[in-house]
Amino acid sequence: MKSRTIAIAGGGAAGFFAAIAAANANPRAQVVLFEKSPELLSKVTLSGGGRCNVTHHCFDVPRLLLNYPRGARELNGPYRRFQPRDTVEWFESRGVPLKVESDGRMFPVTDSSSSIVNCLRKEAEEAGVRVFTRRGLCAFQPGAQGFALRLTDGTAFEAERLLLATGGNKATAGYSLAASVGHTIEAPVPSLFTFTIEDSTLRDLAGISMPDAQITAPAQRLAQKGPLLITHWGLSGPAALKLSAWGAREFAGCEYTFDILVSWQRGPRDVFAAQLADCRKRHPRRVVVGGGVLEAPARLWEWLCRRAEIPADRQWAQLSKAGENRLLEEIYACRLSVNGKSLYKDEFVTCGGVRLSEVDFRTMESKRCPGLHFAGELLDVDAVTGGFNFQAAWTSGWIAGRAMAGAE
Ligand SMILES: Cc1cc2nc3c(=O)[nH]c(=O)nc-3n(C[C@H](O)[C@H](O)[C@H](O)COP(=O)(O)OP(=O)(O)OC[C@H]3O[C@@H](n4cnc5c(N)ncnc54)[C@H](O)[C@@H]3O)c2cc1C
């Protein structure tokens, strides 16, 4: 393989994985990584609450792709070449065993993101990658021999190949660097957030988690199922986070003000209606707010009864058909108004970025500027929580690295 100089902008998950893949694929290549901030791999360090949810235990590519609101079609090819099974193998063969949690998320057995950070840094060093911090890319000029780079410390650098792996942060130069050579940037908006609901009565229920709920955003025609958590400010948990990801663009469009319908219980409504009728028959003298039907904490049941305008002393025998229907409506389609979003501290990502149709996913090379490659969150690719976002960074970095090295 020919010797060549490869420059990588961004010392995050995608940039490091690309640098290591390039240096390993072509030992004659000179790989140089430029990180703008003083810190390398800072998001990996913070990720998963300090534990780093490296990937997801899903080795079936079509099922894996269902977790990507943006990028599913384009990642199909890349995931046939490097998927979560390869990520597990990659880290384990380098002395970092991973474990699976009951929901499929995978973490280092040490439960510490430093195992991942140290492994990536050591691999890069051993592969001969030259790493510079506090030296960001501020501009580049394509030429006949490659790229002339201008860096934030005033220095210049020449490289035959250039990777932009600057992440999904609007404040960094990544988007404008891509745009400077003709790329279209899909407007970046937040994804993976929780819903703010200004309802003081809901706040009293903070801490309640329903394992099998569904949230629907009727105007956006979106729905997600899963565990739902009531918080001090609104709703969180996997169902809410997944809905925020699938509706990221629509919710930004309505400035995070929209109605949702919550079904606290899954399963057919008529089966539950029959349970209510049975309760009426078997416990005619008991008060409705006393519960006993829905598998929910007493506080939530009382709250639903209050919303259905069922008086506290109303007995099952006295519950009117209209009252029963109101109760069913609250259980299956409880209407709440979202009026903002809050940060989910464990993982948040950007929806938007470099338009995918302008990138060749076989090499991650730009279709607008030969020799320029992309990887990671800078692209208009993002996923729900669970390790899928890192997987996209590992895979796109690995493919870009090998392609830049001349291995593909
Ligand atoms: C708090 C938090 C927790 C998360 N937890 C998880 C998790 O557990 N599992 C999961 O799958 N995903 C998680 N994510 C998402 C995941 O971290 C990202 O999807 C992933 O880091 C994207 O990798 P990247 O390399 O593309 O970007 P980044 O990790 O953002 O790295 C980009 C790097 O480029 C640098 N940079 C920017 N501009 C320039 C420039 N001009 N020149 C040089 N360098 C530049 C930045 O300083 C940064 O270091 C989390 C995100 C957050 C914010």
The ligand as an SDF file (V2000), in Angstrom:
LIG
                    3D

 53 58  0  0  0  0  0  0  0  0999 V2000
  -23.9890   13.0510   27.8690 C   0  0  0  0  0  0  0  0  0  0  0  0
  -24.0100   12.1120   26.6920 C   0  0  0  0  0  0  0  0  0  0  0  0
  -24.0320   10.7460   26.9350 C   0  0  0  0  0  0  0  0  0  0  0  0
  -24.0710    9.8510   25.8300 C   0  0  0  0  0  0  0  0  0  0  0  0
  -24.1080    8.5080   26.0860 N   0  0  0  0  0  0  0  0  0  0  0  0
  -24.1560    7.6490   25.0510 C   0  0  0  0  0  0  0  0  0  0  0  0
  -24.1510    6.2380   25.2750 C   0  0  0  0  0  0  0  0  0  0  0  0
  -24.0150    5.7710   26.4050 O   0  0  0  0  0  0  0  0  0  0  0  0
  -24.2620    5.4170   24.1760 N   0  0  0  0  0  0  0  0  0  0  0  0
  -24.3570    5.9100   22.8960 C   0  0  0  0  0  0  0  0  0  0  0  0
  -24.4580    5.1190   21.9480 O   0  0  0  0  0  0  0  0  0  0  0  0
  -24.3090    7.2390   22.6580 N   0  0  0  0  0  0  0  0  0  0  0  0
  -24.2180    8.1010   23.7040 C   0  0  0  0  0  0  0  0  0  0  0  0
  -24.1860    9.4470   23.4460 N   0  0  0  0  0  0  0  0  0  0  0  0
  -24.1120    9.9000   22.0520 C   0  0  0  0  0  0  0  0  0  0  0  0
  -22.6570    9.7290   21.5910 C   0  0  0  0  0  0  0  0  0  0  0  0
  -21.8080   10.2700   22.5680 O   0  0  0  0  0  0  0  0  0  0  0  0
  -22.4190   10.4230   20.2490 C   0  0  0  0  0  0  0  0  0  0  0  0
  -23.3430    9.9830   19.3000 O   0  0  0  0  0  0  0  0  0  0  0  0
  -20.9760   10.1400   19.7900 C   0  0  0  0  0  0  0  0  0  0  0  0
  -20.0710   10.6290   20.7410 O   0  0  0  0  0  0  0  0  0  0  0  0
  -20.6970   10.7640   18.4340 C   0  0  0  0  0  0  0  0  0  0  0  0
  -19.3230   10.5950   18.1710 O   0  0  0  0  0  0  0  0  0  0  0  0
  -18.5350   11.6230   17.2320 P   0  0  0  0  0  0  0  0  0  0  0  0
  -17.1130   11.1810   17.2660 O   0  0  0  0  0  0  0  0  0  0  0  0
  -19.2210   11.7500   15.9450 O   0  0  0  0  0  0  0  0  0  0  0  0
  -18.7010   13.0300   17.9450 O   0  0  0  0  0  0  0  0  0  0  0  0
  -18.1180   13.5560   19.3370 P   0  0  0  0  0  0  0  0  0  0  0  0
  -18.0110   12.4500   20.3160 O   0  0  0  0  0  0  0  0  0  0  0  0
  -18.9550   14.7320   19.6880 O   0  0  0  0  0  0  0  0  0  0  0  0
  -16.6420   14.0090   18.9930 O   0  0  0  0  0  0  0  0  0  0  0  0
  -16.3810   15.1110   18.1560 C   0  0  0  0  0  0  0  0  0  0  0  0
  -15.0720   15.7270   18.5730 C   0  0  0  0  0  0  0  0  0  0  0  0
  -14.6710   16.6730   17.5980 O   0  0  0  0  0  0  0  0  0  0  0  0
  -14.1430   17.8230   18.2580 C   0  0  0  0  0  0  0  0  0  0  0  0
  -14.2270   18.9440   17.3140 N   0  0  0  0  0  0  0  0  0  0  0  0
  -15.3120   19.7060   17.0090 C   0  0  0  0  0  0  0  0  0  0  0  0
  -14.9830   20.6150   16.0650 N   0  0  0  0  0  0  0  0  0  0  0  0
  -13.6880   20.4150   15.7620 C   0  0  0  0  0  0  0  0  0  0  0  0
  -12.7870   21.0280   14.8500 C   0  0  0  0  0  0  0  0  0  0  0  0
  -13.1630   22.0460   14.0780 N   0  0  0  0  0  0  0  0  0  0  0  0
  -11.5160   20.5430   14.7650 N   0  0  0  0  0  0  0  0  0  0  0  0
  -11.1050   19.4960   15.5630 C   0  0  0  0  0  0  0  0  0  0  0  0
  -11.9210   18.9130   16.4640 N   0  0  0  0  0  0  0  0  0  0  0  0
  -13.2000   19.3460   16.5570 C   0  0  0  0  0  0  0  0  0  0  0  0
  -14.9990   17.9400   19.4990 C   0  0  0  0  0  0  0  0  0  0  0  0
  -14.3580   18.7270   20.4880 O   0  0  0  0  0  0  0  0  0  0  0  0
  -15.1520   16.4790   19.8870 C   0  0  0  0  0  0  0  0  0  0  0  0
  -14.1130   16.0450   20.7280 O   0  0  0  0  0  0  0  0  0  0  0  0
  -24.1200   10.3560   24.5080 C   0  0  0  0  0  0  0  0  0  0  0  0
  -24.0900   11.7370   24.2810 C   0  0  0  0  0  0  0  0  0  0  0  0
  -24.0270   12.6060   25.3640 C   0  0  0  0  0  0  0  0  0  0  0  0
  -23.9880   14.0800   25.0970 C   0  0  0  0  0  0  0  0  0  0  0  0
  1  2  1  0
  2  3  1  0
  2 52  2  0
  3  4  2  0
  4  5  1  0
  4 50  1  0
  5  6  2  0
  6  7  1  0
  6 13  1  0
  7  8  2  0
  7  9  1  0
  9 10  1  0
 10 11  2  0
 10 12  1  0
 12 13  2  0
 13 14  1  0
 14 15  1  0
 14 50  1  0
 15 16  1  0
 16 17  1  0
 16 18  1  0
 18 19  1  0
 18 20  1  0
 20 21  1  0
 20 22  1  0
 22 23  1  0
 23 24  1  0
 24 25  2  0
 24 26  1  0
 24 27  1  0
 27 28  1  0
 28 29  2  0
 28 30  1  0
 28 31  1  0
 31 32  1  0
 32 33  1  0
 33 34  1  0
 33 48  1  0
 34 35  1  0
 35 36  1  0
 35 46  1  0
 36 37  1  0
 36 45  1  0
 37 38  2  0
 38 39  1  0
 39 40  1  0
 39 45  2  0
 40 41  1  0
 40 42  2  0
 42 43  1  0
 43 44  2  0
 44 45  1  0
 46 47  1  0
 46 48  1  0
 48 49  1  0
 50 51  2  0
 51 52  1  0
 52 53  1  0
M  END
$$$$
